[in-house]
């Protein structure tokens, strides 16, 4: 069974501001940190319901880019992306532990990020979906 990541969820990646209006900073950019992820594989995203996979993503800022690493249902993913303030979208590429490649597009929503993603060689015309929920640091007093 192929599992996927965004972030956003692979080109994937990532933001939520319960702490800063949607988990963005000033300009709405994604907030580096840890996110809980619920995701649906391509073909299941439109159906909603019980997620196909869950896990966590760690998002960090590196120069002008964002980097993420995640574990989703025990499978590792990593990727890099760029944030465009004029559109409010974080676009990312990702690679899974089994070598699958993909891309994602993430936008801030209250409390985190919402992403759509696709595998490079996956089902044609079908998108996966992820919801990222920001996990406040333990020392923030919010957990």
C-alpha positions as CSV (number, residue, x, y, z in Angstrom):
1,X,0.0,0.0,0.0
2,X,1.4,3.3,-1.0
3,X,1.3,6.1,1.6
4,X,1.7,9.7,0.8
5,X,2.9,12.8,2.3
6,X,2.3,16.4,1.6
7,X,3.3,19.0,2.7
8,X,3.4,19.9,2.8
9,X,2.4,17.0,2.3
10,X,5.7,16.0,-0.2
11,X,6.6,19.2,-3.0
12,X,4.3,19.0,-0.6
13,X,4.4,20.9,2.6
14,X,2.5,23.3,5.4
15,X,0.6,26.4,8.8
16,X,-2.0,27.4,11.4
17,X,-2.5,30.5,13.4
18,X,-4.2,29.8,16.6
19,X,-1.2,31.6,17.9
20,X,-0.8,34.1,15.2
21,X,-4.0,34.4,13.2
22,X,-3.8,31.1,11.3
23,X,-0.4,29.7,12.2
24,X,1.3,32.2,10.0
25,X,3.6,34.9,11.1
26,X,2.9,38.6,10.2
27,X,2.7,37.9,6.5
28,X,0.8,34.7,6.9
29,X,3.9,32.5,6.1
30,X,3.9,29.0,7.5
31,X,5.1,28.7,11.1
32,X,8.1,26.3,11.6
33,X,7.3,23.6,14.1
34,X,5.5,20.3,14.5
35,X,2.2,19.4,12.9
36,X,-0.1,16.5,13.4
37,X,-1.3,15.2,10.0
38,X,-4.4,13.4,8.8
39,X,-4.3,12.4,5.1
40,X,-6.3,10.8,2.3
41,X,-4.8,9.0,-0.7
42,X,-5.6,10.0,-4.3
43,X,-9.1,8.8,-5.1
44,X,-10.2,9.0,-1.4
45,X,-9.7,12.7,-0.8
46,X,-13.1,13.7,-2.2
47,X,-14.8,11.1,-0.1
48,X,-13.5,12.4,3.2
49,X,-14.3,10.2,6.1
50,X,-11.7,8.3,8.1
51,X,-8.2,9.3,7.0
52,X,-6.0,6.7,5.1
53,X,-3.0,7.7,7.2
54,X,-1.9,9.8,10.2
55,X,1.4,11.0,11.5
56,X,3.5,14.1,12.2
57,X,5.5,16.6,10.1
58,X,8.4,18.8,11.3
59,X,8.6,22.0,9.2
60,X,11.7,24.2,9.3
61,X,12.9,27.3,7.5
62,X,16.2,27.1,5.6
63,X,17.2,30.3,3.9
64,X,14.5,31.1,1.3
65,X,13.0,27.7,1.4
66,X,11.0,25.4,3.8
67,X,12.1,21.9,4.6
68,X,10.0,19.1,6.1
69,X,10.4,15.6,7.4
70,X,7.5,13.4,8.3
71,X,6.5,10.0,9.4
72,X,3.1,8.9,8.2
73,X,1.8,5.4,9.2
74,X,5.5,4.4,9.9
75,X,6.7,5.6,6.4
76,X,9.3,8.4,6.2
77,X,8.9,11.4,3.8
78,X,11.0,14.5,3.2
79,X,10.9,17.5,1.0
80,X,11.6,21.1,0.3
81,X,9.3,24.0,-0.8
82,X,8.9,27.7,-1.4
83,X,6.4,30.1,0.0
84,X,4.9,32.8,-2.1
85,X,3.5,35.6,0.1
86,X,1.5,37.2,-2.8
87,X,-0.6,34.0,-3.2
88,X,-0.3,32.6,0.4
89,X,0.7,29.2,-1.0
90,X,3.5,26.9,0.1
91,X,4.5,24.6,-2.8
92,X,6.7,21.6,-2.1
93,X,8.3,18.5,-3.7
94,X,8.7,15.3,-1.7
95,X,10.2,11.9,-1.7
96,X,8.9,8.9,0.2
97,X,10.9,6.1,1.8
98,X,10.0,3.8,-1.1
99,X,11.3,6.3,-3.6
100,X,8.0,7.8,-4.7
101,X,8.2,11.4,-5.8
102,X,5.4,14.0,-5.6
103,X,4.4,17.6,-5.2
104,X,2.0,19.4,-2.9
105,X,0.4,22.8,-2.5
106,X,-0.5,24.0,1.0
107,X,-2.5,27.0,2.2
108,X,-3.0,28.3,5.7
109,X,-6.3,27.5,7.5
110,X,-7.2,28.2,11.1
111,X,-5.0,26.1,13.3
112,X,-2.7,24.8,10.6
113,X,-2.4,24.0,6.9
114,X,-4.5,22.3,4.2
115,X,-2.7,20.6,1.4
116,X,-3.4,18.8,-1.9
117,X,-0.8,16.6,-3.4
118,X,0.0,14.2,-6.2
119,X,2.5,11.5,-7.0
120,X,4.7,12.1,-10.0
121,X,3.9,8.6,-11.3
122,X,0.6,8.2,-9.5
123,X,-3.0,7.9,-10.7
124,X,-3.6,10.5,-13.4
125,X,-5.8,13.4,-12.4
126,X,-6.4,12.4,-8.8
127,X,-5.2,14.4,-5.8
128,X,-4.6,13.4,-2.2
129,X,-5.4,15.7,0.7
130,X,-3.9,16.4,4.0
131,X,-4.9,18.5,7.0
132,X,-2.0,19.7,9.2
133,X,-2.7,20.8,12.8
134,X,-0.1,22.9,14.5
135,X,1.2,21.4,17.7
136,X,2.2,24.2,20.1
137,X,5.6,23.7,21.8
138,X,5.3,22.2,25.3
139,X,6.9,25.3,26.9
140,X,4.2,27.5,25.3
141,X,1.7,26.6,28.0
142,X,-0.9,25.7,25.4
143,X,-0.6,21.9,25.6
